[in-house]
Amino acid sequence: MTINDKKFNIVLANSGLTIKEVAERAEMSRTRLNMILNQKRVTPQAVGRVARALGVRTEEIIDMEE
């Protein structure tokens, strides 16, 4: 599972949150969130935490073509 950069940035912009605020809501460090965003493969749990922090469903931030 991978987080789609374009989708993530759109959702982030719509949320009005900063990366730091998303990391805090996901209960992880900014460094960890950046690692998750830059990885080619991410665990479903990590994607779920990021999606919940943004207030969206996981489908709204992941690549579906896998």
PDB file as gemmi writes it, atoms N, CA and C in Angstrom:
CRYST1    1.000    1.000    1.000  90.00  90.00  90.00 P 1                      
ATOM      1  N   MET A   1       0.854  -1.169   0.000  1.00  0.00           N  
ATOM      2  CA  MET A   1       0.000   0.000   0.000  1.00  0.00           C  
ATOM      3  C   MET A   1       0.901   1.233   0.000  1.00  0.00           C  
ATOM      4  N   THR A   2       0.567   2.207  -0.835  1.00  0.00           N  
ATOM      5  CA  THR A   2       1.351   3.444  -0.889  1.00  0.00           C  
ATOM      6  C   THR A   2       0.426   4.659  -0.795  1.00  0.00           C  
ATOM      7  N   ILE A   3       0.937   5.710  -0.196  1.00  0.00           N  
ATOM      8  CA  ILE A   3       0.194   6.955  -0.108  1.00  0.00           C  
ATOM      9  C   ILE A   3       0.501   7.772  -1.358  1.00  0.00           C  
ATOM     10  N   ASN A   4      -0.546   8.191  -2.041  1.00  0.00           N  
ATOM     11  CA  ASN A   4      -0.417   8.978  -3.266  1.00  0.00           C  
ATOM     12  C   ASN A   4      -0.119  10.424  -2.878  1.00  0.00           C  
ATOM     13  N   ASP A   5       1.003  10.945  -3.362  1.00  0.00           N  
ATOM     14  CA  ASP A   5       1.429  12.307  -3.006  1.00  0.00           C  
ATOM     15  C   ASP A   5       0.385  13.361  -3.371  1.00  0.00           C  
ATOM     16  N   LYS A   6      -0.154  13.276  -4.591  1.00  0.00           N  
ATOM     17  CA  LYS A   6      -1.131  14.275  -5.029  1.00  0.00           C  
ATOM     18  C   LYS A   6      -2.387  14.224  -4.163  1.00  0.00           C  
ATOM     19  N   LYS A   7      -2.901  13.011  -3.943  1.00  0.00           N  
ATOM     20  CA  LYS A   7      -4.111  12.863  -3.125  1.00  0.00           C  
ATOM     21  C   LYS A   7      -3.861  13.368  -1.704  1.00  0.00           C  
ATOM     22  N   PHE A   8      -2.703  12.998  -1.144  1.00  0.00           N  
ATOM     23  CA  PHE A   8      -2.385  13.428   0.215  1.00  0.00           C  
ATOM     24  C   PHE A   8      -2.326  14.952   0.292  1.00  0.00           C  
ATOM     25  N   ASN A   9      -1.663  15.585  -0.669  1.00  0.00           N  
ATOM     26  CA  ASN A   9      -1.531  17.040  -0.649  1.00  0.00           C  
ATOM     27  C   ASN A   9      -2.876  17.744  -0.801  1.00  0.00           C  
ATOM     28  N   ILE A  10      -3.780  17.181  -1.603  1.00  0.00           N  
ATOM     29  CA  ILE A  10      -5.116  17.753  -1.742  1.00  0.00           C  
ATOM     30  C   ILE A  10      -5.875  17.654  -0.428  1.00  0.00           C  
ATOM     31  N   VAL A  11      -5.841  16.479   0.178  1.00  0.00           N  
ATOM     32  CA  VAL A  11      -6.538  16.288   1.453  1.00  0.00           C  
ATOM     33  C   VAL A  11      -5.921  17.171   2.532  1.00  0.00           C  
ATOM     34  N   LEU A  12      -4.603  17.271   2.543  1.00  0.00           N  
ATOM     35  CA  LEU A  12      -3.919  18.127   3.516  1.00  0.00           C  
ATOM     36  C   LEU A  12      -4.352  19.581   3.336  1.00  0.00           C  
ATOM     37  N   ALA A  13      -4.398  20.048   2.102  1.00  0.00           N  
ATOM     38  CA  ALA A  13      -4.823  21.423   1.835  1.00  0.00           C  
ATOM     39  C   ALA A  13      -6.264  21.645   2.278  1.00  0.00           C  
ATOM     40  N   ASN A  14      -7.131  20.685   1.992  1.00  0.00           N  
ATOM     41  CA  ASN A  14      -8.539  20.805   2.387  1.00  0.00           C  
ATOM     42  C   ASN A  14      -8.717  20.788   3.902  1.00  0.00           C  
ATOM     43  N   SER A  15      -7.827  20.085   4.594  1.00  0.00           N  
ATOM     44  CA  SER A  15      -7.951  19.968   6.048  1.00  0.00           C  
ATOM     45  C   SER A  15      -7.540  21.249   6.768  1.00  0.00           C  
ATOM     46  N   GLY A  16      -6.652  22.021   6.135  1.00  0.00           N  
ATOM     47  CA  GLY A  16      -6.141  23.225   6.782  1.00  0.00           C  
ATOM     48  C   GLY A  16      -5.113  22.933   7.857  1.00  0.00           C  
ATOM     49  N   LEU A  17      -4.678  21.685   7.943  1.00  0.00           N  
ATOM     50  CA  LEU A  17      -3.691  21.279   8.949  1.00  0.00           C  
ATOM     51  C   LEU A  17      -2.277  21.382   8.389  1.00  0.00           C  
ATOM     52  N   THR A  18      -1.318  21.473   9.298  1.00  0.00           N  
ATOM     53  CA  THR A  18       0.092  21.401   8.910  1.00  0.00           C  
ATOM     54  C   THR A  18       0.552  19.951   9.053  1.00  0.00           C  
ATOM     55  N   ILE A  19       1.701  19.651   8.482  1.00  0.00           N  
ATOM     56  CA  ILE A  19       2.275  18.311   8.632  1.00  0.00           C  
ATOM     57  C   ILE A  19       2.469  18.007  10.116  1.00  0.00           C  
ATOM     58  N   LYS A  20       2.935  18.990  10.868  1.00  0.00           N  
ATOM     59  CA  LYS A  20       3.149  18.799  12.305  1.00  0.00           C  
ATOM     60  C   LYS A  20       1.838  18.438  13.002  1.00  0.00           C  
ATOM     61  N   GLU A  21       0.757  19.123  12.647  1.00  0.00           N  
ATOM     62  CA  GLU A  21      -0.541  18.844  13.269  1.00  0.00           C  
ATOM     63  C   GLU A  21      -1.056  17.460  12.893  1.00  0.00           C  
ATOM     64  N   VAL A  22      -0.847  17.057  11.651  1.00  0.00           N  
ATOM     65  CA  VAL A  22      -1.249  15.711  11.225  1.00  0.00           C  
ATOM     66  C   VAL A  22      -0.467  14.670  12.018  1.00  0.00           C  
ATOM     67  N   ALA A  23       0.836  14.875  12.152  1.00  0.00           N  
ATOM     68  CA  ALA A  23       1.672  13.942  12.918  1.00  0.00           C  
ATOM     69  C   ALA A  23       1.191  13.847  14.362  1.00  0.00           C  
ATOM     70  N   GLU A  24       0.888  14.969  14.970  1.00  0.00           N  
ATOM     71  CA  GLU A  24       0.408  14.965  16.357  1.00  0.00           C  
ATOM     72  C   GLU A  24      -0.912  14.217  16.471  1.00  0.00           C  
ATOM     73  N   ARG A  25      -1.830  14.458  15.535  1.00  0.00           N  
ATOM     74  CA  ARG A  25      -3.122  13.765  15.564  1.00  0.00           C  
ATOM     75  C   ARG A  25      -2.963  12.268  15.332  1.00  0.00           C  
ATOM     76  N   ALA A  26      -1.967  11.897  14.544  1.00  0.00           N  
ATOM     77  CA  ALA A  26      -1.700  10.478  14.274  1.00  0.00           C  
ATOM     78  C   ALA A  26      -0.854   9.847  15.374  1.00  0.00           C  
ATOM     79  N   GLU A  27      -0.489  10.650  16.361  1.00  0.00           N  
ATOM     80  CA  GLU A  27       0.333  10.201  17.494  1.00  0.00           C  
ATOM     81  C   GLU A  27       1.664   9.617  17.039  1.00  0.00           C  
ATOM     82  N   MET A  28       2.342  10.389  16.178  1.00  0.00           N  
ATOM     83  CA  MET A  28       3.676  10.000  15.717  1.00  0.00           C  
ATOM     84  C   MET A  28       4.493  11.266  15.528  1.00  0.00           C  
ATOM     85  N   SER A  29       5.787  11.090  15.396  1.00  0.00           N  
ATOM     86  CA  SER A  29       6.655  12.253  15.180  1.00  0.00           C  
ATOM     87  C   SER A  29       6.547  12.718  13.728  1.00  0.00           C  
ATOM     88  N   ARG A  30       6.948  13.960  13.497  1.00  0.00           N  
ATOM     89  CA  ARG A  30       6.984  14.474  12.122  1.00  0.00           C  
ATOM     90  C   ARG A  30       7.938  13.644  11.274  1.00  0.00           C  
ATOM     91  N   THR A  31       9.031  13.231  11.872  1.00  0.00           N  
ATOM     92  CA  THR A  31      10.009  12.415  11.156  1.00  0.00           C  
ATOM     93  C   THR A  31       9.380  11.108  10.693  1.00  0.00           C  
ATOM     94  N   ARG A  32       8.640  10.462  11.593  1.00  0.00           N  
ATOM     95  CA  ARG A  32       7.983   9.196  11.247  1.00  0.00           C  
ATOM     96  C   ARG A  32       6.943   9.415  10.156  1.00  0.00           C  
ATOM     97  N   LEU A  33       6.158  10.478  10.265  1.00  0.00           N  
ATOM     98  CA  LEU A  33       5.159  10.765   9.228  1.00  0.00           C  
ATOM     99  C   LEU A  33       5.847  10.983   7.888  1.00  0.00           C  
ATOM    100  N   ASN A  34       6.933  11.742   7.853  1.00  0.00           N  
ATOM    101  CA  ASN A  34       7.658  11.958   6.605  1.00  0.00           C  
ATOM    102  C   ASN A  34       8.204  10.659   6.035  1.00  0.00           C  
ATOM    103  N   MET A  35       8.666   9.769   6.900  1.00  0.00           N  
ATOM    104  CA  MET A  35       9.137   8.461   6.437  1.00  0.00           C  
ATOM    105  C   MET A  35       7.996   7.693   5.784  1.00  0.00           C  
ATOM    106  N   ILE A  36       6.820   7.707   6.413  1.00  0.00           N  
ATOM    107  CA  ILE A  36       5.657   7.009   5.874  1.00  0.00           C  
ATOM    108  C   ILE A  36       5.270   7.592   4.518  1.00  0.00           C  
ATOM    109  N   LEU A  37       5.288   8.908   4.412  1.00  0.00           N  
ATOM    110  CA  LEU A  37       4.912   9.558   3.158  1.00  0.00           C  
ATOM    111  C   LEU A  37       5.901   9.267   2.038  1.00  0.00           C  
ATOM    112  N   ASN A  38       7.157   9.032   2.368  1.00  0.00           N  
ATOM    113  CA  ASN A  38       8.194   8.808   1.358  1.00  0.00           C  
ATOM    114  C   ASN A  38       8.447   7.344   1.035  1.00  0.00           C  
ATOM    115  N   GLN A  39       7.882   6.426   1.809  1.00  0.00           N  
ATOM    116  CA  GLN A  39       8.110   5.004   1.573  1.00  0.00           C  
ATOM    117  C   GLN A  39       7.289   4.506   0.393  1.00  0.00           C  
ATOM    118  N   LYS A  40       7.810   3.500  -0.279  1.00  0.00           N  
ATOM    119  CA  LYS A  40       7.076   2.885  -1.391  1.00  0.00           C  
ATOM    120  C   LYS A  40       6.006   1.928  -0.871  1.00  0.00           C  
ATOM    121  N   ARG A  41       6.246   1.332   0.268  1.00  0.00           N  
ATOM    122  CA  ARG A  41       5.295   0.403   0.871  1.00  0.00           C  
ATOM    123  C   ARG A  41       5.025   0.836   2.302  1.00  0.00           C  
ATOM    124  N   VAL A  42       3.751   0.934   2.649  1.00  0.00           N  
ATOM    125  CA  VAL A  42       3.357   1.375   3.985  1.00  0.00           C  
ATOM    126  C   VAL A  42       2.369   0.365   4.544  1.00  0.00           C  
ATOM    127  N   THR A  43       2.428   0.115   5.846  1.00  0.00           N  
ATOM    128  CA  THR A  43       1.495  -0.827   6.449  1.00  0.00           C  
ATOM    129  C   THR A  43       0.091  -0.228   6.471  1.00  0.00           C  
ATOM    130  N   PRO A  44      -0.915  -1.075   6.418  1.00  0.00           N  
ATOM    131  CA  PRO A  44      -2.293  -0.585   6.507  1.00  0.00           C  
ATOM    132  C   PRO A  44      -2.543   0.198   7.796  1.00  0.00           C  
ATOM    133  N   GLN A  45      -1.899  -0.204   8.883  1.00  0.00           N  
ATOM    134  CA  GLN A  45      -2.075   0.489  10.156  1.00  0.00           C  
ATOM    135  C   GLN A  45      -1.569   1.922  10.075  1.00  0.00           C  
ATOM    136  N   ALA A  46      -0.407   2.110   9.455  1.00  0.00           N  
ATOM    137  CA  ALA A  46       0.171   3.446   9.325  1.00  0.00           C  
ATOM    138  C   ALA A  46      -0.711   4.328   8.448  1.00  0.00           C  
ATOM    139  N   VAL A  47      -1.196   3.777   7.331  1.00  0.00           N  
ATOM    140  CA  VAL A  47      -2.075   4.540   6.441  1.00  0.00           C  
ATOM    141  C   VAL A  47      -3.358   4.908   7.178  1.00  0.00           C  
ATOM    142  N   GLY A  48      -3.885   3.979   7.948  1.00  0.00           N  
ATOM    143  CA  GLY A  48      -5.092   4.239   8.717  1.00  0.00           C  
ATOM    144  C   GLY A  48      -4.916   5.367   9.720  1.00  0.00           C  
ATOM    145  N   ARG A  49      -3.783   5.379  10.391  1.00  0.00           N  
ATOM    146  CA  ARG A  49      -3.510   6.445  11.364  1.00  0.00           C  
ATOM    147  C   ARG A  49      -3.426   7.809  10.685  1.00  0.00           C  
ATOM    148  N   VAL A  50      -2.772   7.859   9.536  1.00  0.00           N  
ATOM    149  CA  VAL A  50      -2.644   9.119   8.804  1.00  0.00           C  
ATOM    150  C   VAL A  50      -4.018   9.567   8.298  1.00  0.00           C  
ATOM    151  N   ALA A  51      -4.789   8.652   7.741  1.00  0.00           N  
ATOM    152  CA  ALA A  51      -6.116   8.999   7.229  1.00  0.00           C  
ATOM    153  C   ALA A  51      -7.020   9.510   8.352  1.00  0.00           C  
ATOM    154  N   ARG A  52      -7.019   8.822   9.490  1.00  0.00           N  
ATOM    155  CA  ARG A  52      -7.840   9.275  10.627  1.00  0.00           C  
ATOM    156  C   ARG A  52      -7.412  10.649  11.097  1.00  0.00           C  
ATOM    157  N   ALA A  53      -6.111  10.900  11.108  1.00  0.00           N  
ATOM    158  CA  ALA A  53      -5.608  12.210  11.533  1.00  0.00           C  
ATOM    159  C   ALA A  53      -6.103  13.316  10.603  1.00  0.00           C  
ATOM    160  N   LEU A  54      -6.286  12.975   9.330  1.00  0.00           N  
ATOM    161  CA  LEU A  54      -6.771  13.941   8.352  1.00  0.00           C  
ATOM    162  C   LEU A  54      -8.297  13.979   8.277  1.00  0.00           C  
ATOM    163  N   GLY A  55      -8.947  13.004   8.908  1.00  0.00           N  
ATOM    164  CA  GLY A  55     -10.400  12.957   8.896  1.00  0.00           C  
ATOM    165  C   GLY A  55     -10.989  12.441   7.600  1.00  0.00           C  
ATOM    166  N   VAL A  56     -10.250  11.537   6.923  1.00  0.00           N  
ATOM    167  CA  VAL A  56     -10.724  10.973   5.654  1.00  0.00           C  
ATOM    168  C   VAL A  56     -10.617   9.455   5.680  1.00  0.00           C  
ATOM    169  N   ARG A  57     -11.240   8.824   4.677  1.00  0.00           N  
ATOM    170  CA  ARG A  57     -11.109   7.370   4.520  1.00  0.00           C  
ATOM    171  C   ARG A  57      -9.765   7.074   3.853  1.00  0.00           C  
ATOM    172  N   THR A  58      -9.219   5.908   4.121  1.00  0.00           N  
ATOM    173  CA  THR A  58      -7.909   5.563   3.557  1.00  0.00           C  
ATOM    174  C   THR A  58      -7.904   5.628   2.030  1.00  0.00           C  
ATOM    175  N   GLU A  59      -9.031   5.285   1.403  1.00  0.00           N  
ATOM    176  CA  GLU A  59      -9.114   5.285  -0.049  1.00  0.00           C  
ATOM    177  C   GLU A  59      -8.835   6.664  -0.652  1.00  0.00           C  
ATOM    178  N   GLU A  60      -9.021   7.702   0.148  1.00  0.00           N  
ATOM    179  CA  GLU A  60      -8.831   9.057  -0.352  1.00  0.00           C  
ATOM    180  C   GLU A  60      -7.357   9.467  -0.440  1.00  0.00           C  
ATOM    181  N   ILE A  61      -6.456   8.688   0.163  1.00  0.00           N  
ATOM    182  CA  ILE A  61      -5.041   9.067   0.127  1.00  0.00           C  
ATOM    183  C   ILE A  61      -4.108   8.006  -0.441  1.00  0.00           C  
ATOM    184  N   ILE A  62      -4.627   6.828  -0.794  1.00  0.00           N  
ATOM    185  CA  ILE A  62      -3.745   5.769  -1.292  1.00  0.00           C  
ATOM    186  C   ILE A  62      -3.889   5.583  -2.796  1.00  0.00           C  
ATOM    187  N   ASP A  63      -2.876   4.935  -3.379  1.00  0.00           N  
ATOM    188  CA  ASP A  63      -2.943   4.515  -4.774  1.00  0.00           C  
ATOM    189  C   ASP A  63      -3.788   3.248  -4.815  1.00  0.00           C  
ATOM    190  N   MET A  64      -4.769   3.229  -5.684  1.00  0.00           N  
ATOM    191  CA  MET A  64      -5.687   2.089  -5.763  1.00  0.00           C  
ATOM    192  C   MET A  64      -5.273   1.075  -6.833  1.00  0.00           C  
ATOM    193  N   GLU A  65      -4.252   1.373  -7.630  1.00  0.00           N  
ATOM    194  CA  GLU A  65      -3.861   0.522  -8.751  1.00  0.00           C  
ATOM    195  C   GLU A  65      -2.908  -0.597  -8.369  1.00  0.00           C  
ATOM    196  N   GLU A  66      -2.907  -1.031  -7.151  1.00  0.00           N  
ATOM    197  CA  GLU A  66      -1.939  -2.067  -6.734  1.00  0.00           C  
ATOM    198  C   GLU A  66      -2.518  -3.439  -6.874  1.00  0.00           C  
TER     199      GLU A  66                                                      
END                                                                             
